[in-house]
Amino acid sequence: MLKSLVLSLSLLSFFSVTVAEPLILSAPPRESAEKGEAQYKPLAEYLTELLGKPVAYQHPGNWLNYQRDMRGDKYDIVFDGPHFVAWRIAHRDHHAVVKLPGKLQFNLVTHKNDPDIKTLNDLIGKRICGISPPNLSTLSVLAAFDNPVRQPIIRGIKGGMGKVYAAFKQGRCAAAVLRTTYYKKKLTAEDRQQLTILYTSEPLTNQGITTSKRLSKAEQDKIQQGLLQSQAGKEALQAILKRFGGKAKGFLPAKDSEYEGANMLLEGVIFGW
């Protein structure tokens, strides 16, 4: 009996030491858990093989969970927008490894012939259509209103920029937040002629992947090189690239300094942290 107990304790001790907790890969809940699994699991599987330690994708469930777990430093590898990237770099000692090419920039538009809206101040207290905060598009535009109690009212729209513009055309809001590339490439010349751009946000570095302090510098470099230089790494990013990269052919190397200051969109504001 004593020998069996000793053996059991020895085995328990062995497995508790040798079975490593997985590194957690996550991203914003912009899709269902099922679609998130399809989109990010290939990356988790590739990183598991690359690092020689388990990496597991975890869908956050909702935005409140995502924010809570990010503040709690639960995530080890994360793909999301520049404001989140910058916040983790500033507050959780994350490091940027790769990014999508291009910049993220947004227009606040209104009807050209609207007699009541000629300046930003004319929108205070009025509804603007946009993807609900903490989405970067709406936060970038709200940053133009210095006084947090004198801002427009956000009418949150689900489904992307096309849905935002459709809601605006239906008269559900006095203005709309559109990505500059959507404004230039998706709207017709006739559409643009009927709009006035009241504000254009500062361009920010595109979405990127960061790694936590629980990964060594050597591991961070290995991830960057693997994702950018190996065919397997590029294939692991294909689903993400297809959804968020537009016509981009691949990811690029990223630096922490490229995201400096973007975290201020989340700090000290009504819809921030």
BALOBA-1460 file (C-alpha; in Angstrom, 3 decimals):
// residues 273
<rec num="1" residu="m" x="0.000" y="0.000" z="0.000"/>
<rec num="2" residu="l" x="2.789" y="2.392" z="0.969"/>
<rec num="3" residu="k" x="4.757" y="1.542" z="-2.171"/>
<rec num="4" residu="s" x="1.681" y="2.150" z="-4.333"/>
<rec num="5" residu="l" x="1.097" y="5.509" z="-2.678"/>
<rec num="6" residu="v" x="4.711" y="6.544" z="-3.214"/>
<rec num="7" residu="l" x="4.541" y="5.444" z="-6.850"/>
<rec num="8" residu="s" x="1.313" y="7.387" z="-7.416"/>
<rec num="9" residu="l" x="2.759" y="10.536" z="-5.885"/>
<rec num="10" residu="s" x="5.910" y="10.158" z="-7.961"/>
<rec num="11" residu="l" x="3.897" y="9.855" z="-11.172"/>
<rec num="12" residu="l" x="1.744" y="12.828" z="-10.231"/>
<rec num="13" residu="s" x="4.853" y="14.888" z="-9.546"/>
<rec num="14" residu="f" x="6.401" y="13.775" z="-12.848"/>
<rec num="15" residu="f" x="3.408" y="14.763" z="-14.951"/>
<rec num="16" residu="s" x="2.900" y="18.074" z="-13.129"/>
<rec num="17" residu="v" x="6.462" y="19.020" z="-14.021"/>
<rec num="18" residu="t" x="6.572" y="17.734" z="-17.597"/>
<rec num="19" residu="v" x="3.109" y="18.723" z="-18.896"/>
<rec num="20" residu="a" x="3.453" y="22.395" z="-19.806"/>
<rec num="21" residu="e" x="0.581" y="24.846" z="-19.707"/>
<rec num="22" residu="p" x="-0.139" y="26.012" z="-23.266"/>
<rec num="23" residu="l" x="0.635" y="29.507" z="-24.455"/>
<rec num="24" residu="i" x="-2.653" y="31.268" z="-25.217"/>
<rec num="25" residu="l" x="-3.273" y="32.718" z="-28.677"/>
<rec num="26" residu="s" x="-6.275" y="35.041" z="-28.958"/>
<rec num="27" residu="a" x="-7.887" y="37.806" z="-30.990"/>
<rec num="28" residu="p" x="-10.945" y="40.060" z="-30.658"/>
<rec num="29" residu="p" x="-14.381" y="38.379" z="-30.806"/>
<rec num="30" residu="r" x="-15.132" y="39.700" z="-34.264"/>
<rec num="31" residu="e" x="-16.456" y="36.324" z="-35.323"/>
<rec num="32" residu="s" x="-18.134" y="33.313" z="-33.717"/>
<rec num="33" residu="a" x="-16.091" y="30.817" z="-31.733"/>
<rec num="34" residu="e" x="-16.433" y="28.336" z="-34.603"/>
<rec num="35" residu="k" x="-15.182" y="30.787" z="-37.216"/>
<rec num="36" residu="g" x="-12.439" y="31.965" z="-34.864"/>
<rec num="37" residu="e" x="-11.251" y="28.384" z="-34.508"/>
<rec num="38" residu="a" x="-11.062" y="28.009" z="-38.275"/>
<rec num="39" residu="q" x="-9.249" y="31.317" z="-38.646"/>
<rec num="40" residu="y" x="-6.665" y="31.080" z="-35.861"/>
<rec num="41" residu="k" x="-6.166" y="27.365" z="-35.152"/>
<rec num="42" residu="p" x="-3.743" y="26.921" z="-38.096"/>
<rec num="43" residu="l" x="-1.538" y="29.622" z="-36.551"/>
<rec num="44" residu="a" x="-1.673" y="27.967" z="-33.126"/>
<rec num="45" residu="e" x="-0.719" y="24.604" z="-34.638"/>
<rec num="46" residu="y" x="2.173" y="26.096" z="-36.574"/>
<rec num="47" residu="l" x="3.512" y="27.955" z="-33.529"/>
<rec num="48" residu="t" x="3.260" y="24.786" z="-31.443"/>
<rec num="49" residu="e" x="5.531" y="23.020" z="-33.914"/>
<rec num="50" residu="l" x="7.826" y="26.008" z="-34.317"/>
<rec num="51" residu="l" x="8.370" y="26.628" z="-30.603"/>
<rec num="52" residu="g" x="8.285" y="23.024" z="-29.437"/>
<rec num="53" residu="k" x="5.703" y="23.899" z="-26.777"/>
<rec num="54" residu="p" x="1.892" y="23.900" z="-26.874"/>
<rec num="55" residu="v" x="0.059" y="26.943" z="-28.212"/>
<rec num="56" residu="a" x="-3.749" y="26.941" z="-27.934"/>
<rec num="57" residu="y" x="-6.214" y="29.311" z="-29.581"/>
<rec num="58" residu="q" x="-8.808" y="30.694" z="-27.181"/>
<rec num="59" residu="h" x="-11.870" y="32.602" z="-28.354"/>
<rec num="60" residu="p" x="-12.651" y="35.285" z="-25.749"/>
<rec num="61" residu="g" x="-16.409" y="34.889" z="-25.988"/>
<rec num="62" residu="n" x="-17.214" y="38.595" z="-25.921"/>
<rec num="63" residu="w" x="-15.576" y="42.009" z="-25.719"/>
<rec num="64" residu="l" x="-15.838" y="42.273" z="-21.935"/>
<rec num="65" residu="n" x="-13.956" y="39.000" z="-21.522"/>
<rec num="66" residu="y" x="-11.386" y="40.086" z="-24.082"/>
<rec num="67" residu="q" x="-10.683" y="43.341" z="-22.276"/>
<rec num="68" residu="r" x="-10.653" y="41.663" z="-18.861"/>
<rec num="69" residu="d" x="-8.262" y="38.918" z="-19.911"/>
<rec num="70" residu="m" x="-5.981" y="41.320" z="-21.735"/>
<rec num="71" residu="r" x="-5.750" y="43.529" z="-18.658"/>
<rec num="72" residu="g" x="-5.142" y="40.377" z="-16.613"/>
<rec num="73" residu="d" x="-2.172" y="39.477" z="-18.847"/>
<rec num="74" residu="k" x="-3.721" y="36.134" z="-19.781"/>
<rec num="75" residu="y" x="-2.777" y="36.174" z="-23.452"/>
<rec num="76" residu="d" x="0.659" y="35.260" z="-24.826"/>
<rec num="77" residu="i" x="0.188" y="35.766" z="-28.558"/>
<rec num="78" residu="v" x="-2.443" y="38.207" z="-29.822"/>
<rec num="79" residu="f" x="-3.569" y="39.544" z="-33.198"/>
<rec num="80" residu="d" x="-5.560" y="42.795" z="-33.120"/>
<rec num="81" residu="g" x="-5.640" y="46.529" z="-33.801"/>
<rec num="82" residu="p" x="-2.918" y="49.109" z="-33.150"/>
<rec num="83" residu="h" x="-4.582" y="50.615" z="-30.057"/>
<rec num="84" residu="f" x="-4.618" y="47.212" z="-28.340"/>
<rec num="85" residu="v" x="-1.102" y="46.420" z="-29.556"/>
<rec num="86" residu="a" x="0.169" y="49.711" z="-28.173"/>
<rec num="87" residu="w" x="-1.644" y="49.205" z="-24.853"/>
<rec num="88" residu="r" x="-0.059" y="45.804" z="-24.311"/>
<rec num="89" residu="i" x="3.375" y="47.139" z="-25.223"/>
<rec num="90" residu="a" x="2.959" y="50.009" z="-22.769"/>
<rec num="91" residu="h" x="1.350" y="48.091" z="-19.901"/>
<rec num="92" residu="r" x="2.020" y="44.350" z="-20.283"/>
<rec num="93" residu="d" x="5.528" y="44.256" z="-21.758"/>
<rec num="94" residu="h" x="4.364" y="42.706" z="-25.024"/>
<rec num="95" residu="h" x="6.429" y="43.025" z="-28.191"/>
<rec num="96" residu="a" x="5.237" y="43.429" z="-31.767"/>
<rec num="97" residu="v" x="6.517" y="40.752" z="-34.140"/>
<rec num="98" residu="v" x="4.565" y="41.051" z="-37.415"/>
<rec num="99" residu="k" x="1.956" y="43.380" z="-38.898"/>
<rec num="100" residu="l" x="-0.316" y="43.758" z="-41.883"/>
<rec num="101" residu="p" x="0.970" y="46.246" z="-44.472"/>
<rec num="102" residu="g" x="-0.555" y="49.684" z="-44.879"/>
<rec num="103" residu="k" x="-2.125" y="52.145" z="-42.475"/>
<rec num="104" residu="l" x="-5.497" y="52.441" z="-40.751"/>
<rec num="105" residu="q" x="-7.204" y="55.801" z="-41.194"/>
<rec num="106" residu="f" x="-10.838" y="56.911" z="-41.015"/>
<rec num="107" residu="n" x="-13.154" y="59.608" z="-42.362"/>
<rec num="108" residu="l" x="-16.119" y="61.082" z="-40.542"/>
<rec num="109" residu="v" x="-18.631" y="61.934" z="-43.275"/>
<rec num="110" residu="t" x="-21.990" y="63.647" z="-43.413"/>
<rec num="111" residu="h" x="-24.455" y="64.663" z="-46.119"/>
<rec num="112" residu="k" x="-23.090" y="67.539" z="-48.182"/>
<rec num="113" residu="n" x="-26.399" y="69.383" z="-48.198"/>
<rec num="114" residu="d" x="-27.212" y="68.978" z="-44.502"/>
<rec num="115" residu="p" x="-27.833" y="72.569" z="-43.347"/>
<rec num="116" residu="d" x="-27.352" y="71.693" z="-39.681"/>
<rec num="117" residu="i" x="-23.929" y="70.042" z="-39.852"/>
<rec num="118" residu="k" x="-20.969" y="72.014" z="-41.128"/>
<rec num="119" residu="t" x="-18.356" y="71.416" z="-38.405"/>
<rec num="120" residu="l" x="-17.459" y="68.768" z="-35.835"/>
<rec num="121" residu="n" x="-19.152" y="70.750" z="-33.081"/>
<rec num="122" residu="d" x="-22.448" y="70.463" z="-34.937"/>
<rec num="123" residu="l" x="-22.374" y="66.711" z="-34.223"/>
<rec num="124" residu="i" x="-22.241" y="67.039" z="-30.439"/>
<rec num="125" residu="g" x="-25.237" y="65.187" z="-29.044"/>
<rec num="126" residu="k" x="-26.204" y="63.809" z="-32.466"/>
<rec num="127" residu="r" x="-25.982" y="60.200" z="-33.570"/>
<rec num="128" residu="i" x="-23.139" y="58.950" z="-35.732"/>
<rec num="129" residu="c" x="-23.061" y="55.464" z="-37.237"/>
<rec num="130" residu="g" x="-19.950" y="53.395" z="-36.627"/>
<rec num="131" residu="i" x="-18.728" y="50.039" z="-35.425"/>
<rec num="132" residu="s" x="-19.167" y="50.024" z="-31.657"/>
<rec num="133" residu="p" x="-16.159" y="50.873" z="-29.444"/>
<rec num="134" residu="p" x="-13.594" y="49.657" z="-28.676"/>
<rec num="135" residu="n" x="-13.333" y="49.315" z="-32.459"/>
<rec num="136" residu="l" x="-10.508" y="51.503" z="-33.744"/>
<rec num="137" residu="s" x="-12.619" y="53.330" z="-36.334"/>
<rec num="138" residu="t" x="-15.030" y="54.926" z="-33.873"/>
<rec num="139" residu="l" x="-12.386" y="55.573" z="-31.202"/>
<rec num="140" residu="s" x="-10.198" y="57.349" z="-33.789"/>
<rec num="141" residu="v" x="-13.009" y="59.766" z="-34.585"/>
<rec num="142" residu="l" x="-14.111" y="60.322" z="-30.983"/>
<rec num="143" residu="a" x="-10.537" y="61.411" z="-30.253"/>
<rec num="144" residu="a" x="-11.292" y="64.582" z="-32.247"/>
<rec num="145" residu="f" x="-13.738" y="65.685" z="-29.524"/>
<rec num="146" residu="d" x="-11.619" y="67.009" z="-26.653"/>
<rec num="147" residu="n" x="-14.379" y="67.180" z="-24.068"/>
<rec num="148" residu="p" x="-15.632" y="63.666" z="-23.240"/>
<rec num="149" residu="v" x="-19.056" y="64.962" z="-22.204"/>
<rec num="150" residu="r" x="-19.462" y="66.898" z="-25.460"/>
<rec num="151" residu="q" x="-19.338" y="64.132" z="-28.022"/>
<rec num="152" residu="p" x="-21.661" y="62.537" z="-30.564"/>
<rec num="153" residu="i" x="-23.826" y="59.582" z="-29.573"/>
<rec num="154" residu="i" x="-22.570" y="56.342" z="-31.106"/>
<rec num="155" residu="r" x="-25.092" y="54.217" z="-32.941"/>
<rec num="156" residu="g" x="-23.252" y="50.896" z="-33.005"/>
<rec num="157" residu="i" x="-23.562" y="49.015" z="-36.292"/>
<rec num="158" residu="k" x="-22.582" y="45.380" z="-36.777"/>
<rec num="159" residu="g" x="-21.353" y="43.883" z="-40.025"/>
<rec num="160" residu="g" x="-18.529" y="46.133" z="-41.208"/>
<rec num="161" residu="m" x="-18.194" y="49.373" z="-43.147"/>
<rec num="162" residu="g" x="-20.802" y="48.422" z="-45.726"/>
<rec num="163" residu="k" x="-23.432" y="48.099" z="-43.023"/>
<rec num="164" residu="v" x="-22.316" y="51.382" z="-41.449"/>
<rec num="165" residu="y" x="-22.724" y="53.232" z="-44.737"/>
<rec num="166" residu="a" x="-26.094" y="51.577" z="-45.404"/>
<rec num="167" residu="a" x="-27.386" y="52.693" z="-41.993"/>
<rec num="168" residu="f" x="-26.202" y="56.226" z="-42.716"/>
<rec num="169" residu="k" x="-27.981" y="56.289" z="-46.076"/>
<rec num="170" residu="q" x="-31.145" y="55.032" z="-44.381"/>
<rec num="171" residu="g" x="-31.102" y="58.136" z="-42.190"/>
<rec num="172" residu="r" x="-30.351" y="56.342" z="-38.941"/>
<rec num="173" residu="c" x="-27.608" y="58.830" z="-38.071"/>
<rec num="174" residu="a" x="-26.337" y="62.284" z="-38.961"/>
<rec num="175" residu="a" x="-22.825" y="61.130" z="-39.868"/>
<rec num="176" residu="a" x="-20.815" y="57.942" z="-40.377"/>
<rec num="177" residu="v" x="-17.304" y="56.670" z="-39.695"/>
<rec num="178" residu="l" x="-15.742" y="54.995" z="-42.735"/>
<rec num="179" residu="r" x="-12.246" y="53.701" z="-43.339"/>
<rec num="180" residu="t" x="-10.489" y="55.899" z="-45.894"/>
<rec num="181" residu="t" x="-9.832" y="52.929" z="-48.182"/>
<rec num="182" residu="y" x="-13.547" y="52.057" z="-48.093"/>
<rec num="183" residu="y" x="-14.434" y="55.656" z="-48.907"/>
<rec num="184" residu="k" x="-12.014" y="55.758" z="-51.859"/>
<rec num="185" residu="k" x="-12.501" y="52.269" z="-53.291"/>
<rec num="186" residu="k" x="-15.979" y="51.063" z="-52.380"/>
<rec num="187" residu="l" x="-18.092" y="54.203" z="-52.728"/>
<rec num="188" residu="t" x="-19.001" y="55.361" z="-56.201"/>
<rec num="189" residu="a" x="-18.018" y="58.795" z="-57.474"/>
<rec num="190" residu="e" x="-21.676" y="59.762" z="-57.150"/>
<rec num="191" residu="d" x="-21.724" y="58.622" z="-53.516"/>
<rec num="192" residu="r" x="-18.647" y="60.700" z="-52.691"/>
<rec num="193" residu="q" x="-20.067" y="63.779" z="-54.400"/>
<rec num="194" residu="q" x="-22.975" y="63.711" z="-51.964"/>
<rec num="195" residu="l" x="-20.738" y="63.611" z="-48.884"/>
<rec num="196" residu="t" x="-18.664" y="66.056" z="-46.871"/>
<rec num="197" residu="i" x="-15.639" y="64.833" z="-44.944"/>
<rec num="198" residu="l" x="-15.728" y="66.596" z="-41.585"/>
<rec num="199" residu="y" x="-12.657" y="64.901" z="-40.135"/>
<rec num="200" residu="t" x="-9.885" y="62.473" z="-41.080"/>
<rec num="201" residu="s" x="-8.013" y="60.650" z="-38.330"/>
<rec num="202" residu="e" x="-4.254" y="60.302" z="-38.103"/>
<rec num="203" residu="p" x="-2.939" y="57.207" z="-39.913"/>
<rec num="204" residu="l" x="-1.957" y="54.356" z="-37.598"/>
<rec num="205" residu="t" x="0.152" y="51.247" z="-38.144"/>
<rec num="206" residu="n" x="-2.013" y="48.321" z="-39.236"/>
<rec num="207" residu="q" x="-3.088" y="45.350" z="-37.124"/>
<rec num="208" residu="g" x="-0.314" y="43.201" z="-35.744"/>
<rec num="209" residu="i" x="0.694" y="40.228" z="-33.639"/>
<rec num="210" residu="t" x="2.362" y="40.697" z="-30.268"/>
<rec num="211" residu="t" x="3.998" y="38.232" z="-27.885"/>
<rec num="212" residu="s" x="4.068" y="38.363" z="-24.099"/>
<rec num="213" residu="k" x="7.023" y="38.564" z="-21.707"/>
<rec num="214" residu="r" x="6.627" y="34.818" z="-21.136"/>
<rec num="215" residu="l" x="8.284" y="34.273" z="-24.504"/>
<rec num="216" residu="s" x="12.021" y="34.880" z="-24.654"/>
<rec num="217" residu="k" x="13.654" y="37.243" z="-27.135"/>
<rec num="218" residu="a" x="14.925" y="34.192" z="-29.007"/>
<rec num="219" residu="e" x="11.375" y="32.815" z="-29.238"/>
<rec num="220" residu="q" x="10.005" y="36.164" z="-30.403"/>
<rec num="221" residu="d" x="12.638" y="36.310" z="-33.142"/>
<rec num="222" residu="k" x="11.877" y="32.737" z="-34.092"/>
<rec num="223" residu="i" x="8.183" y="33.540" z="-34.466"/>
<rec num="224" residu="q" x="8.895" y="36.593" z="-36.604"/>
<rec num="225" residu="q" x="11.288" y="34.734" z="-38.885"/>
<rec num="226" residu="g" x="9.038" y="31.687" z="-39.122"/>
<rec num="227" residu="l" x="5.916" y="33.645" z="-40.025"/>
<rec num="228" residu="l" x="7.675" y="35.812" z="-42.578"/>
<rec num="229" residu="q" x="10.219" y="33.493" z="-44.154"/>
<rec num="230" residu="s" x="8.880" y="29.925" z="-44.065"/>
<rec num="231" residu="q" x="6.177" y="28.641" z="-46.386"/>
<rec num="232" residu="a" x="4.474" y="26.884" z="-43.469"/>
<rec num="233" residu="g" x="4.388" y="30.120" z="-41.490"/>
<rec num="234" residu="k" x="2.914" y="32.077" z="-44.382"/>
<rec num="235" residu="e" x="0.258" y="29.407" z="-44.887"/>
<rec num="236" residu="a" x="-0.636" y="29.535" z="-41.184"/>
<rec num="237" residu="l" x="-1.477" y="33.232" z="-41.628"/>
<rec num="238" residu="q" x="-3.509" y="32.853" z="-44.812"/>
<rec num="239" residu="a" x="-6.959" y="32.846" z="-43.216"/>
<rec num="240" residu="i" x="-6.126" y="35.992" z="-41.238"/>
<rec num="241" residu="l" x="-4.581" y="37.656" z="-44.275"/>
<rec num="242" residu="k" x="-7.592" y="36.837" z="-46.432"/>
<rec num="243" residu="r" x="-10.020" y="38.408" z="-43.985"/>
<rec num="244" residu="f" x="-8.095" y="41.479" z="-42.853"/>
<rec num="245" residu="g" x="-5.345" y="42.067" z="-45.414"/>
<rec num="246" residu="g" x="-7.288" y="43.198" z="-48.453"/>
<rec num="247" residu="k" x="-5.007" y="42.632" z="-51.434"/>
<rec num="248" residu="a" x="-1.861" y="42.328" z="-49.314"/>
<rec num="249" residu="k" x="0.377" y="39.399" z="-50.219"/>
<rec num="250" residu="g" x="1.728" y="38.850" z="-46.738"/>
<rec num="251" residu="f" x="2.660" y="40.177" z="-43.319"/>
<rec num="252" residu="l" x="5.646" y="42.426" z="-42.595"/>
<rec num="253" residu="p" x="8.080" y="42.694" z="-39.654"/>
<rec num="254" residu="a" x="6.837" y="44.997" z="-36.880"/>
<rec num="255" residu="k" x="8.532" y="47.162" z="-34.263"/>
<rec num="256" residu="d" x="7.197" y="48.363" z="-30.914"/>
<rec num="257" residu="s" x="8.023" y="51.968" z="-31.792"/>
<rec num="258" residu="e" x="5.607" y="51.925" z="-34.754"/>
<rec num="259" residu="y" x="2.665" y="51.675" z="-32.345"/>
<rec num="260" residu="e" x="3.767" y="54.304" z="-29.846"/>
<rec num="261" residu="g" x="0.929" y="56.557" z="-28.681"/>
<rec num="262" residu="a" x="-1.953" y="54.550" z="-30.162"/>
<rec num="263" residu="n" x="-2.796" y="53.278" z="-26.664"/>
<rec num="264" residu="m" x="-4.062" y="56.771" z="-25.780"/>
<rec num="265" residu="l" x="-7.227" y="55.960" z="-27.736"/>
<rec num="266" residu="l" x="-8.048" y="53.549" z="-24.895"/>
<rec num="267" residu="e" x="-6.883" y="55.569" z="-21.904"/>
<rec num="268" residu="g" x="-8.774" y="58.290" z="-20.085"/>
<rec num="269" residu="v" x="-11.774" y="58.199" z="-22.442"/>
<rec num="270" residu="i" x="-15.416" y="57.215" z="-21.964"/>
<rec num="271" residu="f" x="-15.266" y="54.151" z="-24.183"/>
<rec num="272" residu="g" x="-11.753" y="53.159" z="-23.150"/>
<rec num="273" residu="w" x="-10.077" y="51.554" z="-20.186"/>
